[in-house]
Amino acid sequence: MSQRFFQDDLKGNYCFGCGSDNEHGLQIKSYLSGDELVCKWQPKEYHTAAPGILYGGIIASLIDCHSVWTAVVAAYRAEGRDIKTDPPIFYVTGSLNVKYLRPTPMNGPVVLRARVKEMKEKSTVVVCSLFANEQECAQGEVVAVRISESWIKPE
């Protein structure tokens, strides 16, 4: 059985962090593992801050998008629906707080692990950790705000 990546289920997604239709973006791929959403992502040489060290803005983008997807997946699960069903569920970032614990090496993939801390009707708080070489390098907390489809597709 092949791994299911949630971003592949959303066509027409041009988001820099998670859009599979953005050829210049990060194109993260997240999958469910228990109650966590996990992402393995390989930095490219141009994602650097200093030789061999991942740029902090990329780290923030990874945590941001992966956390928003964690909120989306949690909402679908809470409603007992598959992500391919209508109406679609959308979230945007209400706030992002990143704590950088140590430089993040680029000599292999980084792994993001996120889980829901608190879920309300219109917002979800997600905590996320970023690991490289099995060491936690950054932590983030995202408040994801649920929005209507009309916000995404204005008339």
C-alpha angles and dihedrals in degrees: 000000000000124000115263115226112197095211089063089063093062112075121196093032110148097168112143092229105038108008112123087194094058105088091190096047133092093259096204117195118210129191136181120256110174107304093338132085110222131197129184113197131176117216119222123223092259093059088077132129093182129352108305095358124109116239113252093228090059089050090053091048092050093050091044098052096038091051093049089051089051088057092047094050091046091053093052090048092048089053092046092239137131116243091243093063127100140279093048120229117226133185132183131194114273094175138352126200119182126186115196109211101178139341111292113230118220098208093107142000124311118226124214122200119187136175138177113263097179133000125198132168096269104019141037128199113216129188119205136183127199119210133190123183087359092298122117106241103169141013128203141186120200130188104209116199121209114232135184124257088246089067089060095042107035117191 
